[in-house]
Amino acid sequence: MRSHIALLRLLAAALLAVAVAGEYFKPFNVSYDHRAIIIDGHRRMLISAGIHYPRATPQMWPDLIAKSKEGGADVIQTYVFWSGHEPVKGKYYFEGRYDLVKFVKLVGSNGLYLHLRIGPYVCAEWNFGGFPVWLRDVPGIEFRTDNEPFKDEMQRFVKKIVELMREENLFSWQGGPIIMLQIENEYGDIEGAYGQQGKDYVRWAAKMAVGLGAGVPWVMCKQVDAPEFILDACNGYYCDSFIPNSKKKPMLWTENWDGWYTTWGGALPHRPVEDLAFAVARFFQRGGSFQNYYMYFGGTNFGRTSGGPNYITSYDYDAPLDEYGLLSQPKWGHLKDLHAAIKLCEPALVAADSPQYMKLGPQQEAHVYRGNITQGLNTAFSKSKSVCAAFLANIDEHTAADVKFLGQVYTLPPWSVSILPDCRHVAYSTAKVGAQTSIKLVDLNSLPSKMYVPQRLTFEEEVTYIANDWVTWKEPIGLWGKNNFTSPSILEHLNVTKDKSDYLWYTTRIYISDDEMSFWEENEVSPELSIDSMRDVVRIFINGELSGSKRGHWIKVVQPVQLVQGYNDIVLLSETVGLQNYGAFLEKDGAGFKGRIKLTNSKIGDIDLTESSWTYQVGLKGELLKLYTREKAESVRWKKLMPDATPTIFSWYKTYFDAPGGTDPVVLNLGSMGKGQAWVNGHHIGRYWDLVAPKDGCGTCDYRGAYSSDKCTTNCGKPTQIWYHVPRSWLKSNQNLLVMFEETGGNPFKITINTISTQSVCGQVSETHYPPLHMWWHPEFTNGKISMNDITPELHLQCEDAHTISSIEFASYGTPQGNCQNLLKGNCHAPNSLSIVSQACQGRNSCSIAVSNAVFGDPCRGIVKTLAVEAVCSPSAFSGSASM
Ligand code: GAL
């Protein structure tokens, strides 16, 4: 009897354990050996997709995660953003875009794992590298070194996150998705600056993290001295030659930079997918086992979250999912194929302890993975099966090479890896893109239900503006409220603003005598205001008028000014555009002015204003009043703005607008504006700025050869960013409040609201392309009944969700030329191409067409034929138009 009760108790305890465990997976352990991360006892080859949750809205998360999974990701990776979770010391925030638990649960419910990089320093082009700005004010603090106040704060936050995850049962051993964590971030880059203290800090951080008992491995990236019990990992454009700091650790790649970030006034970086795929394939070829795309989805730096110096609001990153969550093609598709090919190799990759290396030529090499597997075999009798997978690389940047491998000849394109999941047939080549290209367009007809016809603006026809009713309110220059204070010195910007606003007004008064005026007149010189060093923007006002503005990163400013006899008011507006997020001694970096502020060319030499009496005012009056919210928008007396009004600086603008119908992502075109910030229904959509990228530097782009962020840029000579994402969930169908704060005199009448969508998709696949990857899993292939050579390649086209192929603009089976939106028939063309493709595709969301004579007939014997198609995608059904 007793034993029965004990048994029942045990059973009840077991049931309880299951009940409290996460509902996503059967609880599993995570460990590792020299070859791979081991999940539930099995080595795994893992593809990870970087998505930063606050760079999207919770409404976007499910789609982003689903598209990552469909693209072949096993893992989602994110940083944790301390500044968002603890905006005020001791007051935590885990809601809205910062609902970390919700995000992690969504990852789990999609059957994906999660790599949580707590940092809490994260870099990430995020304001102040993710540190809350109040951290600077902790007495005696020095960041990221062996400093007690810092370590206390860091430990408190990291512990808070680990405990939160544990309470929510989100670790793998609880049945949750979290398989790996990260402490610190690329500390190795700056460790040298801290001497012995830096080394002690690394050991402390590692021990502290592991001591929290999270029960999954911790990573330190770019940390050659990571202790034995912490994984070290590589970050970069290429990581195939990375060697972990211990023979017991696997080769991990926490950040594969698949694009790059952008600064105001910069061009837009693009990383060619052939090179990206090459880097990934090389990594797995040479023993890699975990690879994360930084970013798989970059998203948007909403509000004032973008880091610095001077990072733009978009964090598109040229990632496989664009800023709005739409597929960036062919990047997404070519990587999806790559992931499928790697997965085909996984049994062999994990079975072998290390690859066999074979030199195939001067710049050609193979790595072969062989082993025996027992797992997953459906033949009950066979004890094991031998598996073999091979990667053939040609690292020659210029020419293709014919190589002989295991008795067969293969032609390897330049700068490519060919993947042979059976050591015989090529399933994938990084240099041969079979995935479709997509052309995204801003739909200029994506109108709100109302047609706004601008009355006086005739310069662009057929452009519809967001509104023709605008009101304006002038922001005061200089002091505007009682909450100012005076100090006999130049105070450091962040010490005063605490980063509550980008703006800090410094005002002082100076007396100019008659004598001084005559001196300037007689000598034909004018006084200059000089600031030793300044970041990011300063605007200099004399007696209420703007004398000049300068922007830069710790630059000297010399501004000629016009003074009058008697008292002169000098107002300096210091502006930050994203705080520093990288480097040692961040807490000392500060913002605003450094050194001395002087008036030069005076009769008595320089007049030093540094120790004058300066009065400080933080932020804008409109910010304090919260003019951008529905509740407070009416707290000032707005004036009607006339379309022909002279542009004014430092003005607030307000209007109401209707949302475009449908479900496509919504963007504002702020190309007519200067610099400022914008809010929709109280949501801060980010900073905007009209800085233009340099005219030169956007040459043609060749995927071959090592990538660097300035290799393949676009948008030269154009404003860096004009489109600003307004997430759908922030909009209602009508009467949306748009408020802008404009510094330099932009024209709100020319703002447009549009939707963005994939409007054309193009594919180009030849008869000799590889068979579709899914065929490798076909039972007839696995049991040897059909051979790879019998399978025809396919061209696959797909519109975004809720869109269908409405027409086929071009189709030619033969020898077509050109590329998407510029396809032309060649000498050889099957006349039935258009009708066959139209029949297969029109009216569908996606379609596949076999590329062979069997489908089209043979239009030219003995010549390799290609099928090229361009299709137009349209919304499947226009759902719910905005009402008037
Ligand atoms: C890395 C850093 C990331 C990000 C990246 C550039 O060095 O770890 O957080 O800043 O550079 O996008």
Residues whose N, C-alpha, C, O or C-beta is under 5 A from the ligand:
A	BS01	GAL	V122 C123 A124 E125 E186
